[in-house]
Amino acid sequence: MRRVIRNATLLSWSCLVGAGCPPDEPSPDAGPAGGDLCSTTEGYELQVGTAPESGEGFVPFEDGDDVPLVWGAQGGYHIYLSYLVRGYDPNGIVVRKRVSFAVNGDEITENPEALNLRPPDEPADDTYCGLRNAQLAILCPTIVGQIEDADLVIEVDLEDLAGEATSVTRYARAVCPTDEEPDEDGRTDCNRICDGPLVE
């Protein structure tokens, strides 16, 4: 039985990140330059999750869970991707995310974003750097196929300025929100915008 990520408990962390800022224009949340790490733990870790409808914070999900499509200001629908990071130099991290159909591997969206992370005031083994606002993976409208109820492959590649890198692959199912008002035909905005030919 699939689980739908809705009112899940948010994980907290002691540092924030500004998303989408190019390296030569640090965000206001950027930390000091240098080799400060997101924690004192040895090794490296990247966790990939989603976020609540507000887009703030981190919500974990298990592979195969339903992840809701969220209406965007420009009329399309996206899923949120949020990250927890530790062990990496927080200055100049670049994340490249790719979302594709699980059934045939066709790409839906792919793009890189530079992140400026701020390390915690007192790094410890159990501290992470995270996103204040989750990244958007805009999925529909699209001509590549039906997004609603599609099984997705989410691939995230991370690299810092020191050349340390990792990749994480997650699996989820995109579902339309249940709180939208249907029209006279029983279809919601999400049903219409994220519809398309079935992908085989």
Beta strands, then each sheet from edge to edge (+ up, - down):
strand 1: 17-19
strand 2: 45-49
strand 3: 65-68
strand 4: 70-71
strand 5: 77-86
strand 6: 93-101
strand 7: 107-117
strand 8: 129-130
strand 9: 135-140
strand 10: 151-159
strand 11: 165-175
sheet 1: 1+ 7- 6+ 10- 11+ 3+
sheet 2: 2+ 5- 4+
sheet 3: 2+ 5- 8+
sheet 4: 2+ 5- 9+
end
